[in-house]
Amino acid sequence: METTLKNQDNKIKSLENKNLDLINKFKNLEIRLAVLEQDMQQYEQKTLSTSLEIAGLPDVPALVVSKVICLLPSLHGKKDKTGILLIEMKSHTARNQWITASKEKSSTVGAVLPDVPKDKTDSRIFIREALTKYMKTLLYNAKQQLRVKFLFVWYKDGKVCARKTNSSKIHYIRSVNLHKPYCTHILYRNTHCLKS
């Protein structure tokens, strides 16, 4: 009887060790997958490194818009929302010059397109870095979830950044995991976690 109990205890310990080993392997694979996904997202974002978006323009014919600026595709907005123009610049520097100029002087639809209806002339035009859908979602979620703890959350040069104060350290946010609705983890540089 004692030998049977010892055998069962040994089998249980062996199964517990195998289970623990499988759990560790699973966690390792999850981490590797997350790193690969982040690398893929960074690569996709780098393809847009010389592109910028112009948002706030009303839905107008492409011929009218092409008189204002040379553009690649025109993405039309849903229902009453404005579309976004994706523009490929010759260099990263040229893109940054456009973005800097747009921050110094805000443009309105009426100033750029004089033939638009009167109700749309005072709408503001936004010029910003082009973002992949993932990065737009990451930026939005980071702003929503970190607004209590972080004073600044922004996007620059392929990275979502967060800062608690004007002089504090900048955190680079790579992903927002929403597996548990009651606990959100934000992964950032050096793979530390913040609990919001």
N, C-alpha and C positions, 0 to 999 in steps of 0.2 A: 504494500500500500504506500509506504514511504517513497519507494523508488518511482512509483507512478506519479505521485505528487511532485517529486523532483523533476521528473521528465516533463510534466506539464508546465512547471515553473520555467524550466529551460526553454521550452517551446514558446511560451508567452514572452519571455525576455528577448528571444530571437526575433519574434514577430514585431515586438515593440521597436527593436533596433532597426529592422528592415523598414518599418513604417516611418521612423524618424529619418532614416536615410532618404526615403522617397520624398518626404516633406522638404528636406534640404535641397534635393535635386530640383524639385518643382520651384522652390523659391529662387534658386540659381537661374533656372530657365526663364522665370518671369523677369528677373533683373536684366538678363541678356536681351530679352525681347524688348524691354523698355528702352534699353540703350540703342538697339537697332532702329526702333521707331523714332527716337530722337535724332539719330544720325540721318535717317531718311527725311525727316521734316526739315532739318537744317539744309540738306542738299536741295530740296524743293524750293526752300526760301532763297537759297543762293542763286537759283535760276532767275529770280526776280530782282537781283541786286542792282540792276541798272534801270529798273522800271519804276514808274510812279503812277498813282491813281489820282484822277481828278473826279471828285464827287460833288454833287450839288447842282450839276447842269440839268436842265429839264430835258425831256425826251424830244429832241429836235432831229431833223434829217441829217444824215452823215455828211452831206454836201455842205451844209451850213457850218458844222463843227470843223470840217477839214479846212475851211477858210481861216479858222482861228488857230488851229494847231494840227500838225500831222499826227495821225493816230493809227494804232493797230486795230484791235477789235473794239467795238462799242457794246457794252453790256447794258441792256435796258432794265430799268427798275421795275418792281412789281407794283401793279395798280397805280397809286398816286405817288409812289416813291421815285426819287430821281435815279438815273442810271449812273454807272461808273465807267469812266474812260481809262483804259490801261494803255500807257504810253511807254514805249521803249526808248530810252535815251542812249546817246552814244557812249557815255561813260558814267561811272559812279559819281564823279565830281560834278558833271552836268546835272545829274539828278539832285544832288545835294544843294546845288545853287538854286534850282527851282524851288525846293522845299524851303530853303532859307528866305528866299525872296517872298514866298507866300506867307511866311510868318511875320515878316516886316510890314507887309501891306496886304490887308484882306481884300479880296476881289468879290464882286457881286456879279450875278448873271447879267444884269443890265449893262455893266461895263464891258463885258466880253461879247455878249450877243445882243446887239441893240434892237433886233427885230422880234424879240420874245414878247409875250403878253405882259401887260403892266403888272399883273398880280405876282409875276415871278421875277421881276427885275431886281428886287431888293434881297433875294435869296443869296446866301453866301456860298462861295465856291471853296472847296477844301482840296488842297494839294498835299499828298502824303506819300510815304513809301508804300509800294505795292506789297500786299501780304497774301500769303496762301490762306485758304479757308481755315486750316488748322491754326495758323498763327492769329488770325482774327478772333477765332473762338477762344484761344488761350489768353489773348489780351483782354477780351471781354470778361471771361471768367475770373481772371486775376484781379481786374478792377473791381468786380462785384464782391469777391470773397476777401480781398485784402484791404478794402477801404477803411476798415476799422483800425487795423494795426499799421498800415503804411500810408504816409501822406502823399507819396507820388508813385504812380504805376504808369509806365509808358513803354513805347516800342522804339528801338533805334538799332540800325545796322544788323538786322536779323535776330535780335534778342528782345525778349520782354524783360524789362527791368523794374525793380521796386526799391524804394528808399523810404525809411521811416521819417527822417528829418533832412533838412538841407545839407547837413554835413555828415550824415551817417553813411555807412558802407552800402554800396549798391549790390543788390541780390539779383542774379540772373535766373529767371524762372523758366524751367524747361518743360514742365508738364503739370497738369492739375488732375489728380486722381479723385474720381467721385464714386468709388466703389461702395463706400459707406455714407449714406446721406447725413448721418449725424457727426461724421468726422472727416474733414477735408485735409489732405496733405498737399503741400506745394513743394515740389522738388526744385532745388536751385543749386547754384555752384557749390562744389565740394560735397554734393549729395547729402546735405543736411536736410532735415524736414522741419517745416514750421507747422504748427497746429493752429488752425484758425478757430 
